[in-house]
Amino acid sequence: MLQTYNTLAYFGALAVLLTLLGGAIPLLRRWKEDHLHTFVSFSAGVLIATAFLHLMPNAISRGNPLWVGFCILVSFLFLFILEKFVMLHPCEETHCDYHTMGIAAFAGMVTHTFFDGFALGSALMVPGLGGRPGLGTVVFFAIMAHKIPSSFALASILRKAKWRRRKILLFILVFGSIIPVGALVSVTLLQSIGDQSVGIALALSLGTFLYISTSDFLPEVHRAHERRFKNLAAFLGGILLLALLAFLLPEH
């Protein structure tokens, strides 16, 4: 388990650094909005492929398929209800009217990010075969693929709201730090529980990946009419990349 915690510390620190980097980019210069849409489309493909080709096989192999499906449904619905009916969160599109960053918005963002960390922690419980990268590496890549554009967009929104740069960076730092916190909670809970519980944790993570990709990111693929085919190519590229990893470097 010491190796798992060491890996968690490594990925946690890297997650904070990359999230902070994503938030710092729009503070250094103005960027075209089209670039963000293309990256978000790529992220949608990465998340969906990670859910179906990496998390789902590992979850099913470690648990009852019916319970796996039930947990996927529960986590998907939980985030849907939380985001649409309970908490507000700032719009993640730089072209829309920005929202005030209040307590409810911050709580909603923290909840999303905590589930990302929980997904990373549960994936770290699945070791790689023959020295190959384990499921945790793939999930970490998927998390960063959507956290970097999210922090980019968030910093852009806060900049429009006339926040000071130092305050924005501090906010992004707290935002990114929730990832290792969620991962630590996940690993601590799962290390003393059976393999079947790891499967349930992976299924819960799978549901959150599906919700984030389909609700928040997938609409970006066709949002800009004149760039929809470029965004589609980025989306399919994300799927293809994770599909190649699944077949060439299987985790189980």
N, C-alpha and C positions, 0 to 999 in steps of 0.2 A: 504493500500500500504506500510505502514511502515514495516509490517511483511515480505512483499516480499523483500524489500531492506535489511532487517536484514538477511534473508535467503541467499540472493545474497552475502552479505558480508562474511557470514560463508562459503558458498561453494567456493567463490572466493579465500579466504585465504587458504582453504584446497587444492584447485586446485594448487595454487602456491607451497605449501609445498610438495605435492605429486609429482609434476613435477620435482621439485628440487631434491627430494629424488631419483627419477628414474635416473636423470642425475648423481647423486653422486655415485651410485652403481658401475659402471664400473671404477670409479676413485679409488676405495678402493681396488679392487682385479680383477684378470682376471676371466671372466666367459665364460663358454662354449657357443658357438654360438647356439647350439641346443635348449638351454633353451629359448632363445629369440624367435626362430621360433615357438615354442609351445605356448608361451604367445601371440604372434602376431596372431596365428591361433584362439586362444580363443577370442581375441579382435575382429576378423573379425566376428565371430558368434554373439558376443554381439551387435556389431553395426548393423548388418543386422536385427537381431530380434528386436532391439529397433526401427529401422526404420519402419518395417512392422507391428509389434504388439503393439507398444506404440504411436509413432508419427503419423502414418497414421490414426488410428481410431479417435484420437483427432483432427487431421486436418480436416478430412471429416465431423465430427460432428459439426464443427464450420465454415464451408465454403462450397461453391459450389464445388461438386466433380470434375467438369471439370476444374475449376480454380486451385484446389488442384493438379490435375495431371499436369497441365501446369506449375505450380510453381516448382514442383518436377523436371520436365524436364529441366526447365530453370537453376535451381541451379546446377543440375548434369552437364549440358553442360558448364556452366560458369566455374566450377572448372576444367573440362577436358581441355577446351581451355586455361585457365589461366596457368595450370600446364604444359601442353604438348607443347604449342605454344608461350607462352608469357614469363613466368618466369622459371628460373632454380631453382632447390632445391637440397640439398645434398641427396645422396642416403641413404636410411634408412636401408641398409643391411650392416652388419659389415664385410661381406666376400668380398665385392666388392671394387674396387679402390675408395678411398675417393676423394671428389671434394673440391675445394677451396671454402671457405665460403665468397662469395661476396655479394654485395648489392642486386642483383637479387635473390640470394638464400635466403637471410634473408627476403626480401619482400614476397617471396612465402610462407615461413614458417609462417610469421606473418599473412598473409591472411588466411591460413588454420586455424590457432589458433583463429583468430578473429571470424570466422564462427562457431567454436566450442563454443565460448562464446556467440555468438548470439543465438545458439541453446539452450544453458542453460537458457538464459534470457527469451526466448519465452516459454520454458517449465515451468518456474517458474510462468507464468501467468495462468497455469492450476492447480487449487488447488486440493488436495486430498479429498477423500470422507471419512466422519466419522473418521477423525483423522489419516487416513492411509497416508503413504508417497505419495506425489503427483508426477506428471510427471517429475518435476525438479530433484527429487532424482534419478530416473531411468536414465535420460539423463546425469546427473553428473557421475553416475557410468560408463556409456558407454564412456563418454569423457575420464575419467581417465583410462579406460581399454586400450585405444589406445595412450593416451598421455604419460603414464609411459614408455611403450616400445619405443615410439618415442624418448623421451628424453634420454633413455638408449642408443639407437643406435646413436643418435646425439652426445652424450658425447664420445662414443667410437670412432666415426669418427674424432672428433676434437682432441682426444688424439693421434690418429694415425698421425694427421697433426702437432703434436708437440706443441699444444697449452698448456699454463700453466693451472694448475688445477683451480687457482683462476679465471682466465679469462673464463674458460669453465663454471664454476658455475655461474658466473655473466651473461653469455650469456643465460644459461638455466633459470635463474631467470627472465630475460626480456622476454624470450620465454613463460614462464608460466603465467606471469603477464598480457599477452594479453587476457587471458580467462575472468577474471573479467571485463576487459575493454569492451569486446564484449558483455558480459551479461548486463552491465550497459547501454550501448547504446540501446540494444534490449528492456529492461524493460522501459526505459525512453520514447522510441518511442511508445511502445504499450499500456502504461498505460492510455493514453488519446484517444485511438482509440477503435473502436468497437470489439466485440468478433470475427467477421468474419476475421478481420485483424490478430488476433492471429492465426487463422487457416491457413492463408496464410504464416505467419512467421514459423509456425510448418512445413508446406509443404516445404518451402525453406530449412529449417534445415534438413528435411528428405532427400532431394536430395543430400546434402553434405555428409550425413552419408552413403548413398548408394555409392557415388563415392569413398569416402575414403576406405570403406570396400572392394569394388570389384576391385578397381584399385591398391591400395597400399598394402592391407593386405591379401586379399583372395588368391593371387598367392602363398603366403607362405605355404598354406596348403599342396600343392603337390610339392613344390620346391625340398625338400630333399627326394630322392626316398626311402632311407632306413628308414625314419621316417615319411613317408606320412600318415600311418595309425594312428600313435600317434597324429600327427597334426590334422588329420580328427576327431579324438575323442575329442580333445580340441575344435575344431571348433563347433562340434555338442553339446558339453557341454555348450558352451556360448549361443547357441540358446536355448537349453533346460532350462537353468537358467532364461533367460528373458521371455521365454514362460510361465514358472511357475509363475513368477511375474505378468504377464499380466492377467492370469486367476484367480490367488488366491488373488491378490491385484489390482483390476481394478481401474484406475484413473478417469473414467468418467461413 
